[in-house]
Amino acid sequence: MMETNPTFSEDDKAYMKMALDLSRRGHGTVSPNPSVGCVIVKSGHIIGRGWTAAGGRPHAETIALKNAGNAENSTAYVTLEPCSHFGKTPPCAEALVNAKLSKVIIATTDPDPRVSGDGIKILEKAGIIVELGLCKKEADFIHQGFFQKLSQKSPLVTIKIASSKDGKIAKNKGNKNWVTSQQSRRRGHLYRANHDAIMVGIGTALIDDPMLDCRVDGLEDRSPIRVVVDTELRIKAESKLCKTAKDIPLWIMTSSFNEQKYAMLEKAGARVFCLERDDQNRVNLHQVMKTLVREGITRLLSEGGAQLNASLIKASLVDRLLWFKSDDLIGEKGVNALYDIAYNELENHLELSLVDEGSTGPDHWQEFEILR
């Protein structure tokens, strides 16, 4: 019988923390699947571990069992309820049963209607002890993108801002200049690597002409899908984004139908999605999110610019905020980080809960969860 309020030991907590750390490794590579971590312990020793492989297969439990060899009478610590349905691979719950484990400790249940308790039932029917709820809060945080795909038809949306101490992203409108350090930019690239897609508005695409790739040694293959919100389809064929569209996917979200421009972009390797406009006569951002989820995106990083990020906030589409700040002061004539949302009025729009913070060279960064 499953225990929903068991007493967990310090060792149990330590092993589940390891599984949670493993699950984070798959972020940005496993969509539309969740990134799960699994640790298998026997007689006080870790005999197997795994996390969801790139592309979502094999699953964490399958990898951990293969590494373990003989897992009979062992305990598995899993960050998400093992799957119970046949897809491209057999159910992980059945694999755990066939390996003759004695106990499975699960951090949180899987809301996917194809699973949703059935994985637990398979384990219990085979006589395996199931304990639920260890580090549930942390697991829910890690799997939030997958959960929102199912419940809200929206990916986990994180907006990233790099600004001066007084909340400015540039000295003058229309000019490209760095306001934070190279160390901050490097950490920003690490965040790109653990998201499925990165999004910018057309203003940023035209002014900065960015690549939006991941330029961290060893993680070059982790560049996310690039998404540009471009209502009037102004993106240029000679832009870095278009020139690299066959190497790193480029998706254009527009509300303008231009057959000739579509053909040009598709020839370059980009995908064009024509969506409805909102009451501001811009691409409807709620439709953007539904489109991204339909295409398998569970984790989205928005790097702006200021107007796009402000629009996401006003549309209540933001789940997390990542803010890098330098010690410099630019002054009132600088460009606001959030367009028409004043730096000192942000909390009027968002209820923020600090998740983590630290230093990157001379800068300070903070990650917030948005409370609703």
C-alpha positions in Angstrom: 0.0 0.0 0.0 1.3 3.5 -0.9 2.3 5.7 2.0 1.4 9.3 1.4 2.8 10.7 4.7 5.8 8.4 5.4 8.7 9.4 7.7 11.8 9.8 5.5 15.3 9.4 6.8 18.2 11.9 6.1 19.6 9.3 3.8 16.3 9.2 1.9 16.4 13.0 1.5 20.0 12.9 0.3 19.3 10.3 -2.4 16.3 12.2 -3.6 18.3 15.4 -3.7 20.8 13.5 -6.0 17.9 12.5 -8.2 16.6 16.0 -8.4 20.1 17.3 -9.4 20.2 14.6 -12.1 16.8 15.6 -13.4 18.0 19.2 -14.0 20.6 17.9 -16.4 18.0 17.1 -19.0 16.4 20.5 -19.1 16.5 21.9 -22.6 17.0 18.5 -24.3 14.0 16.3 -23.5 10.9 18.2 -24.6 8.1 17.5 -24.8 8.8 15.0 -22.1 9.6 15.8 -18.5 13.3 15.6 -17.3 13.3 13.0 -14.7 16.1 11.8 -12.3 16.4 8.4 -10.8 18.8 7.0 -8.2 18.9 3.3 -7.2 20.3 2.3 -3.8 21.0 -1.2 -2.5 22.4 -2.0 1.0 23.3 1.6 1.5 25.2 2.0 -1.8 24.2 3.7 -5.0 24.2 1.1 -7.7 22.5 3.0 -10.5 21.5 6.5 -11.6 20.1 8.1 -14.6 18.2 11.1 -16.1 16.0 11.4 -19.1 18.1 11.2 -22.3 18.2 13.8 -25.0 15.0 13.6 -27.1 13.1 12.1 -24.1 14.2 8.5 -24.6 15.4 6.4 -22.8 13.7 7.4 -19.6 15.7 7.9 -16.4 14.5 4.7 -14.7 15.5 2.6 -17.7 19.0 4.1 -17.7 19.4 3.8 -14.0 18.4 0.1 -14.1 20.8 -0.6 -16.9 23.6 1.0 -14.9 22.6 -0.9 -11.7 22.8 -4.4 -13.2 21.1 -6.6 -10.5 18.7 -4.3 -8.8 16.7 -6.9 -6.9 15.6 -5.8 -3.4 16.8 -2.3 -4.0 15.1 1.1 -3.6 14.6 3.6 -6.4 14.3 7.3 -5.8 12.4 8.9 -8.7 11.5 12.6 -9.1 8.3 11.9 -11.0 5.8 9.0 -11.0 7.1 6.3 -13.4 5.2 6.1 -16.6 2.6 3.4 -17.1 1.8 3.6 -20.8 3.4 2.1 -23.9 4.9 4.8 -26.1 8.2 4.6 -28.0 9.4 2.5 -25.0 7.7 0.1 -22.5 6.4 1.6 -19.3 9.0 2.4 -16.7 6.8 1.1 -13.9 6.9 -2.3 -15.5 10.6 -2.1 -15.8 10.9 -1.5 -12.1 8.6 -4.4 -11.4 10.6 -6.7 -13.7 13.8 -5.7 -11.9 12.2 -6.9 -8.6 12.8 -3.7 -6.6 11.5 -3.7 -3.0 10.6 0.0 -2.7 10.1 3.0 -4.9 10.1 6.5 -3.4 8.5 9.1 -5.7 8.8 12.9 -5.3 5.6 13.9 -7.1 2.8 12.4 -9.2 2.5 12.7 -12.9 -0.6 14.7 -14.0 -0.4 13.2 -17.6 -3.8 11.5 -18.0 -1.9 8.5 -19.6 -0.2 8.0 -16.2 -1.8 9.9 -13.3 -1.6 7.3 -10.6 -1.5 4.2 -12.9 2.3 4.0 -12.5 1.9 3.7 -8.7 -0.9 1.1 -9.1 1.4 -1.1 -11.3 4.1 -1.0 -8.6 1.7 -1.7 -5.7 0.0 -4.6 -7.6 3.5 -6.2 -7.9 4.0 -5.9 -4.1 6.5 -3.0 -4.3 6.4 -0.5 -1.4 5.6 2.9 -2.7 6.3 6.1 -0.8 5.2 9.5 -2.1 6.0 13.1 -1.4 9.7 13.3 -0.6 11.0 16.7 -1.8 7.7 17.3 -3.6 8.0 21.1 -3.7 11.5 20.9 -5.3 10.3 18.3 -7.8 7.2 20.3 -8.8 9.5 23.3 -9.3 11.8 21.3 -11.6 8.9 19.7 -13.6 6.9 22.9 -13.8 7.3 23.3 -17.5 5.9 19.8 -18.2 3.1 20.3 -15.7 2.0 23.7 -17.3 2.1 22.1 -20.8 -0.7 19.8 -19.6 -2.7 22.1 -17.3 -2.3 25.6 -18.8 -1.3 24.9 -22.5 1.6 27.2 -21.9 5.3 26.5 -21.4 7.2 27.7 -18.3 8.1 31.3 -19.2 11.2 32.9 -17.8 12.1 36.5 -18.7 15.8 37.4 -18.5 16.9 41.0 -18.0 20.4 42.4 -17.9 20.5 46.0 -16.7 22.3 48.7 -14.8 21.7 49.1 -11.1 18.9 51.6 -11.8 17.1 49.3 -14.2 18.3 50.5 -17.6 19.3 48.3 -20.5 21.0 50.9 -22.7 22.1 54.5 -22.6 20.1 55.4 -25.7 17.2 53.9 -27.6 18.2 52.0 -30.7 21.8 51.5 -29.6 23.4 48.1 -28.8 25.7 48.2 -25.8 26.6 45.8 -22.9 25.5 46.9 -19.4 26.6 43.8 -17.6 29.8 41.8 -17.5 31.2 39.0 -19.6 30.6 36.7 -16.6 27.0 37.6 -16.6 26.6 36.9 -20.3 28.3 33.5 -19.8 25.8 32.6 -17.1 23.0 33.8 -19.4 24.2 31.4 -22.0 24.0 28.5 -19.5 20.3 29.4 -19.0 19.9 29.2 -22.8 21.2 25.7 -22.7 18.6 24.5 -20.2 15.6 25.9 -22.1 13.8 24.4 -25.1 13.4 27.8 -26.9 14.6 31.4 -26.6 12.4 34.3 -27.7 12.9 37.9 -28.7 10.9 40.6 -30.2 11.5 41.9 -33.7 13.0 45.2 -32.3 15.7 43.3 -30.5 16.3 41.2 -33.6 16.7 44.2 -35.8 18.9 46.3 -33.4 21.1 43.6 -32.0 21.2 41.2 -35.0 21.8 38.4 -32.4 22.6 34.7 -33.0 20.7 33.6 -29.8 22.9 30.5 -29.6 24.7 28.9 -26.7 28.3 29.9 -26.7 29.7 28.0 -23.8 32.5 25.5 -24.4 31.1 22.0 -24.5 27.5 23.2 -24.7 27.4 24.4 -28.3 25.0 21.7 -29.3 22.5 22.9 -26.6 21.4 26.0 -28.5 17.6 26.3 -28.1 15.1 26.9 -30.8 15.1 30.6 -31.7 11.6 32.3 -31.7 11.0 35.8 -33.0 7.8 37.7 -32.3 7.4 39.7 -35.5 3.9 41.1 -36.1 4.6 42.8 -39.4 7.2 40.3 -40.6 10.1 42.7 -40.7 12.9 40.2 -40.1 15.7 40.6 -42.7 16.9 37.8 -44.9 20.5 38.9 -44.2 20.2 38.7 -40.4 22.3 36.2 -38.5 19.1 34.4 -37.4 18.0 33.8 -41.0 21.5 32.9 -42.2 21.8 30.2 -39.5 18.2 28.9 -39.6 19.3 25.6 -41.2 21.7 25.0 -38.4 19.7 26.2 -35.4 15.9 26.2 -35.8 14.2 29.6 -36.2 10.5 30.1 -35.7 8.8 33.4 -36.7 5.5 34.3 -34.9 3.7 36.8 -37.1 0.3 38.3 -37.9 1.2 39.4 -41.4 0.6 37.3 -44.5 3.2 37.9 -47.2 3.5 34.9 -49.5 6.8 36.1 -51.0 8.4 36.7 -47.6 7.1 33.4 -46.3 8.8 31.6 -49.2 12.0 33.4 -48.6 12.1 32.6 -44.9 11.1 29.0 -45.5 13.8 28.6 -48.1 16.3 29.9 -45.5 15.1 27.2 -43.2 12.8 29.1 -40.9 9.3 28.1 -39.9 6.6 30.8 -40.1 3.5 30.8 -37.9 0.7 33.2 -38.7 -1.4 34.0 -35.6 -4.2 36.4 -34.7 -3.6 39.9 -33.3 -4.5 41.1 -29.9 -6.3 44.3 -28.9 -3.0 46.2 -29.2 -2.8 45.1 -32.9 0.2 42.9 -32.1 0.8 39.1 -32.3 -1.4 37.5 -29.6 1.0 36.2 -27.0 -1.4 33.7 -25.6 -1.6 32.2 -29.0 2.1 32.2 -29.2 2.3 30.1 -26.0 -0.3 27.7 -27.2 1.5 27.3 -30.5 4.8 26.6 -28.7 3.2 24.0 -26.4 1.7 22.3 -29.5 5.1 22.2 -31.0 6.5 20.5 -27.9 8.1 23.5 -26.0 7.9 23.2 -22.2 10.6 25.7 -21.2 10.8 29.2 -22.8 13.4 31.9 -22.1 12.5 35.4 -23.2 15.4 37.8 -23.6 13.3 40.7 -24.6 13.6 43.4 -25.5 11.9 45.6 -23.1 8.6 45.9 -24.8 8.1 42.1 -25.3 9.0 41.3 -21.7 6.7 44.0 -20.4 3.9 42.6 -22.7 4.4 39.1 -21.3 4.1 40.5 -17.7 0.9 42.4 -18.5 -0.5 39.3 -20.1 0.2 37.3 -17.0 2.4 34.9 -18.9 5.5 35.1 -16.8 6.5 32.3 -14.3 10.0 33.3 -13.4 12.2 36.4 -13.6 16.0 36.3 -14.0 17.7 39.6 -13.5 21.4 40.5 -13.8 22.4 43.9 -12.5 25.6 45.8 -12.7 26.7 48.5 -10.2 26.6 51.2 -12.8 24.0 54.0 -12.9 22.8 55.1 -16.3 20.3 57.7 -15.3 16.8 58.8 -16.3 17.6 59.2 -20.0 18.5 55.5 -20.3 16.2 52.8 -21.8 13.9 51.2 -19.2 14.4 47.4 -18.8 10.7 46.8 -19.0 9.5 49.5 -21.4 6.6 51.3 -19.7 6.8 49.4 -16.4 8.9 51.5 -14.1 11.8 49.8 -12.3 10.4 50.8 -8.9 6.9 49.8 -9.8 7.5 46.2 -10.8 6.0 44.7 -7.7 2.7 46.4 -8.6 2.6 44.0 -11.5 4.3 40.9 -10.1 4.4 39.2 -6.7 8.0 38.0 -6.6 9.5 35.2 -4.5 13.3 35.0 -4.4 14.5 31.5 -5.5 18.3 32.0 -5.8 20.9 34.7 -6.2 24.6 35.2 -6.6 27.4 37.2 -8.2 28.9 37.0 -11.7 32.0 39.0 -11.6 31.1 42.6 -10.6 27.4 42.0 -11.2 24.6 40.6 -9.0 21.9 38.2 -10.3 18.6 37.1 -8.8 16.1 34.5 -9.9 12.5 35.0 -8.8 9.4 32.8 -9.0 6.2 34.6 -9.9 3.4 33.9 -7.3 -0.2 33.9 -8.5 
